[in-house]
Every structure is written in C-alpha cells, then in structure tokens.
Amino acid sequence: MPNTPAHSRLLLASGSPRRAELLAQIGVPFARVTPDVAEQRRSGESARDYIGRLARDKAAAGRAISAAGDDTGLWVLGADTLVLAGDEVLEKPGDFAAFAAMMQLLSGREHRVLTAVCLNGAERQFLELVETRVRFRPLNEQLIETYWHTGEPADKAGGYGIQGLGAALVESIRGSYSNVVGLPLETLVPMLEQAGIPYWAGAGSVA
C-alpha cells in the first residue's frame, strides 16, 4: 500500500448522474464538482488520445476548482466515454434523424465503448483506458422510433443507455458492463485502494 493518508477524500469531477450512481453503488464517499472543459477533438488526435486527454483535463480542472488549503489527501476523479462504430465517434444525437442513422449503423453489429479514467492526486496520478465491445440485435424502424420517443437516447453518447431502457437493444457484451454505463468499476477499485479511498462505506469500509 502506498504512503497515502488513511481514508483519503474523493472529488468526482463530472456532471454525469450515472458515474455518481456507480460510485454510490460500491459505497464510495465523495463530493462533486462539474468542471467546464471544452470537449473538442484535435486534428489528427486518436479516439484513445482524445478521451485520455479529456479525463486528465477534467480531473485537473476539478482540482483547480477545489484548491483551498491543504489538499494532500484529496483525489479527483475525471472520466470520459466514447462510443465508436468502426472509426466513427458516435456523439449524443441532436435530433431523430441523427439518432435513426446511428441506430441503423449499430443494428446487428458490434461497436466499441471506450472510457478513460483519471485519478488525480497531489503527488501521483493514475490513468487507465478500458474498452468494452457491445453487439446490438437487429433493429427495425418501429423499434428505433419507439425508443426515441421514450426520451432516453437524447442525452446519451451513442444514443442509448445500457443501464436503462436501451438494455433491450443489446444482444451481448464483451468486457466491463459498468464501463458501458460510464465508469469501469473493475479498473477504478484498485486505483481507490492504492489512493487510500474507502469503499463499502457503512458496511466496514475498505481502503
């Protein structure tokens, strides 16, 4: 175990309710800020480099927001997730036409979900990239239109939420389920242990 303060504090630098829910699921005490980080891919920047940079930038911006006094025991968590069909990045659909085109691209095929996780400490930083492969079952026009009208796809990268109604679109996954939701817990938990951040709070915290 590295030399970190017992029960270090965690700050989640994300406005995502899904990431907050995943931390709460495993009993991690945390505070939260929503940093303003421009999500603009640079020319020639690979998808992996892009989300890695965003995760680092969000964590650094979260630390800057919270900077006050002695922050030696503070760790800031930044993360970013992308959905890729081949080499095409699938953002949040702006309207039904964009969503329908996205679903037709994913229908009956496998796509990749990439998440970069950055845990920023005062003296150390951890960064990991996780990939999960998701296969959709064949989708017809009626199913696509019905799902759109649920309202769920509009604010989701890739146009679906596997933790919600979008689970009905999925045929199989290879890799981390929580990664598709937005925060790969299998990767995060060892980081928390090294940083001395407790989980299972209220059930005999582990750190």
Backbone torsions as a table, in degrees:
resi	resn	phi	psi	omega
1	MET	NA	129.7	-179.1
2	PRO	-68.1	165.1	-179.3
3	ASN	-79.4	85.1	178.5
4	THR	-124.5	153.2	179.2
5	PRO	-61.2	143.7	177.8
6	ALA	-61.4	136.4	179.5
7	HIS	50.9	61.4	174.8
8	SER	-61.1	157.5	-178.7
9	ARG	-92.0	148.7	179.3
10	LEU	-120.5	134.5	174.4
11	LEU	-118.5	121.6	177.1
12	LEU	-88.4	116.3	179.5
13	ALA	-95.8	71.8	-177.0
14	SER	-163.6	142.8	174.8
15	GLY	-92.0	1.6	-176.1
16	SER	-70.6	119.8	175.8
17	PRO	-66.0	-27.3	-178.8
18	ARG	-69.1	-39.8	177.6
19	ARG	-66.8	-39.5	177.1
20	ALA	-62.9	-41.0	179.7
21	GLU	-64.2	-38.2	-179.9
22	LEU	-68.0	-40.2	175.8
23	LEU	-63.4	-42.9	178.9
24	ALA	-64.6	-33.9	-178.6
25	GLN	-58.4	-37.6	-179.2
26	ILE	-100.9	14.7	171.8
27	GLY	71.2	39.1	178.2
28	VAL	-94.1	119.8	174.5
29	PRO	-71.9	132.7	-179.5
30	PHE	-155.8	156.0	168.2
31	ALA	-106.2	176.8	-171.4
32	ARG	-146.1	140.2	170.3
33	VAL	-134.9	160.5	177.7
34	THR	-121.6	93.7	-177.9
35	PRO	-72.6	151.6	178.3
36	ASP	-95.7	94.7	-179.1
37	VAL	-117.8	124.8	-179.4
38	ALA	-67.0	124.9	179.8
39	GLU	-100.2	78.7	-177.5
40	GLN	-127.1	116.8	-179.0
41	ARG	-73.3	133.6	-179.1
42	ARG	-81.4	154.2	179.6
43	SER	-59.6	127.3	178.6
44	GLY	80.1	0.2	-177.8
45	GLU	-80.4	127.6	178.9
46	SER	-70.2	161.2	178.8
47	ALA	-59.7	-42.2	-179.9
48	ARG	-64.7	-43.8	178.5
49	ASP	-64.5	-37.5	-178.5
50	TYR	-63.2	-51.9	-177.2
51	ILE	-72.3	-29.6	174.6
52	GLY	-63.2	-43.5	178.5
53	ARG	-64.0	-43.3	-179.8
54	LEU	-63.4	-42.1	178.6
55	ALA	-61.2	-43.8	178.1
56	ARG	-63.9	-44.1	-178.0
57	ASP	-64.6	-39.4	179.6
58	LYS	-66.6	-41.2	178.2
59	ALA	-64.7	-43.1	179.3
60	ALA	-65.2	-40.1	179.2
61	ALA	-66.9	-37.1	176.8
62	GLY	-63.7	-40.6	178.0
63	ARG	-65.5	-38.6	180.0
64	ALA	-64.7	-38.6	179.2
65	ILE	-64.0	-39.3	-173.1
66	SER	-89.6	-6.3	-173.0
67	ALA	-55.9	114.5	177.3
68	ALA	-166.5	123.1	177.7
69	GLY	64.1	-146.6	-177.6
70	ASP	-84.2	110.9	-179.8
71	ASP	-110.1	26.0	-176.9
72	THR	-57.0	-38.7	-177.0
73	GLY	-91.5	9.5	-177.7
74	LEU	-94.9	132.0	172.9
75	TRP	-119.6	139.1	-177.7
76	VAL	-117.0	129.4	-177.5
77	LEU	-103.7	120.2	174.0
78	GLY	-120.0	146.5	-179.5
79	ALA	-152.2	154.7	175.0
80	ASP	-148.5	142.7	-176.0
81	THR	-126.1	137.9	175.5
82	LEU	-126.7	146.4	172.2
83	VAL	-110.1	128.9	-176.7
84	LEU	-125.2	129.2	170.7
85	ALA	-108.2	105.1	-168.8
86	GLY	65.3	-122.7	176.7
87	ASP	-102.5	3.4	-177.4
88	GLU	-88.5	125.0	177.5
89	VAL	-82.1	127.3	-179.7
90	LEU	-101.3	108.0	-179.7
91	GLU	-85.0	-170.9	173.9
92	LYS	-69.4	132.6	-177.7
93	PRO	-70.2	131.3	-177.9
94	GLY	-79.1	-26.0	179.8
95	ASP	-156.5	179.8	-176.5
96	PHE	-63.5	-38.0	-178.4
97	ALA	-61.7	-43.2	178.8
98	ALA	-66.2	-39.8	179.1
99	PHE	-64.2	-46.3	-178.2
100	ALA	-62.4	-40.0	178.1
101	ALA	-63.9	-38.0	179.1
102	MET	-64.9	-45.9	-179.5
103	MET	-65.4	-37.1	177.3
104	GLN	-65.4	-32.9	177.4
105	LEU	-69.7	-34.9	-177.2
106	LEU	-87.3	-21.4	-173.7
107	SER	-55.6	123.8	176.7
108	GLY	67.5	15.0	-175.5
109	ARG	-130.5	167.1	177.5
110	GLU	-97.1	138.6	173.4
111	HIS	-131.2	170.9	-177.2
112	ARG	-112.4	141.7	172.2
113	VAL	-117.2	120.7	-179.1
114	LEU	-112.9	132.1	173.8
115	THR	-128.4	132.7	171.8
116	ALA	-103.0	132.6	179.9
117	VAL	-120.2	124.5	178.7
118	CYS	-122.7	124.9	175.3
119	LEU	-112.8	109.0	-171.4
120	ASN	-101.6	117.2	176.5
121	GLY	-108.8	173.2	-178.6
122	ALA	-63.5	-32.0	-176.7
123	GLU	-125.1	-11.8	-178.3
124	ARG	-136.7	158.8	176.2
125	GLN	-143.1	136.6	175.9
126	PHE	-111.7	139.0	176.9
127	LEU	-141.6	126.4	178.8
128	GLU	-135.9	145.9	173.3
129	LEU	-114.5	133.6	-176.7
130	VAL	-124.3	137.4	178.9
131	GLU	-122.1	133.6	173.1
132	THR	-124.2	140.9	177.5
133	ARG	-105.2	128.2	-177.3
134	VAL	-120.9	132.4	175.5
135	ARG	-112.0	128.9	175.1
136	PHE	-88.8	148.8	169.4
137	ARG	-76.5	163.5	178.1
138	PRO	-59.4	133.7	-176.8
139	LEU	-114.7	130.5	176.0
140	ASN	-95.6	171.5	-174.7
141	GLU	-62.0	-38.1	-179.2
142	GLN	-65.5	-42.4	179.2
143	LEU	-63.3	-43.0	179.7
144	ILE	-61.7	-45.9	-178.9
145	GLU	-66.9	-41.4	179.9
146	THR	-63.3	-42.3	179.5
147	TYR	-64.3	-40.9	178.1
148	TRP	-57.2	-42.2	-175.8
149	HIS	-74.6	-7.1	172.0
150	THR	-71.8	-20.0	-178.5
151	GLY	87.5	-9.1	-176.3
152	GLU	-69.3	-39.3	-171.8
153	PRO	-69.0	-23.6	-166.8
154	ALA	-59.0	-34.9	-176.8
155	ASP	-108.9	23.0	-177.0
156	LYS	-113.3	129.0	170.7
157	ALA	-60.7	131.8	-177.1
158	GLY	83.8	-7.3	174.7
159	GLY	80.2	14.0	178.9
160	TYR	-152.9	158.4	175.8
161	GLY	-122.3	110.1	-176.3
162	ILE	-67.0	-23.1	-179.7
163	GLN	-83.6	-3.5	-177.9
164	GLY	-123.1	-138.6	-178.1
165	LEU	-64.4	-26.6	-179.0
166	GLY	-64.4	-12.5	176.8
167	ALA	-58.1	-26.8	-178.9
168	ALA	-70.8	-13.1	179.9
169	LEU	-88.0	-16.0	-168.8
170	VAL	-89.9	131.6	175.4
171	GLU	-92.2	-41.5	-179.3
172	SER	-162.1	160.2	171.9
173	ILE	-134.0	149.7	174.4
174	ARG	-124.4	108.7	-179.0
175	GLY	120.4	-158.5	-172.9
176	SER	-74.9	125.1	174.7
177	TYR	-68.7	-45.8	-177.4
178	SER	-64.2	-24.3	174.4
179	ASN	-62.3	-40.1	-179.6
180	VAL	-68.5	-32.1	176.6
181	VAL	-69.3	-32.5	175.9
182	GLY	139.6	-4.3	179.8
183	LEU	-155.5	105.4	-176.5
184	PRO	-72.1	102.8	-175.1
185	LEU	-65.8	-31.9	179.7
186	GLU	-60.7	-31.1	178.4
187	THR	-87.7	-36.7	-175.9
188	LEU	-70.2	-41.6	-173.4
189	VAL	-57.1	-46.0	176.3
190	PRO	-60.9	-32.1	175.5
191	MET	-64.2	-45.0	179.7
192	LEU	-59.6	-41.4	-179.8
193	GLU	-63.0	-41.9	179.5
194	GLN	-67.7	-30.5	-178.9
195	ALA	-85.9	-6.5	-178.7
196	GLY	75.5	25.2	179.1
197	ILE	-93.6	124.6	-174.8
198	PRO	-75.2	152.1	167.2
199	TYR	-134.6	176.1	-171.9
200	TRP	59.0	35.5	179.2
201	ALA	-57.1	133.6	-178.5
202	GLY	88.0	-6.9	179.7
203	ALA	-127.1	27.7	-175.2
204	GLY	88.4	77.9	-172.6
205	SER	-55.2	142.4	176.5
206	VAL	-111.1	133.5	177.4
207	ALA	-154.5	NA	NA
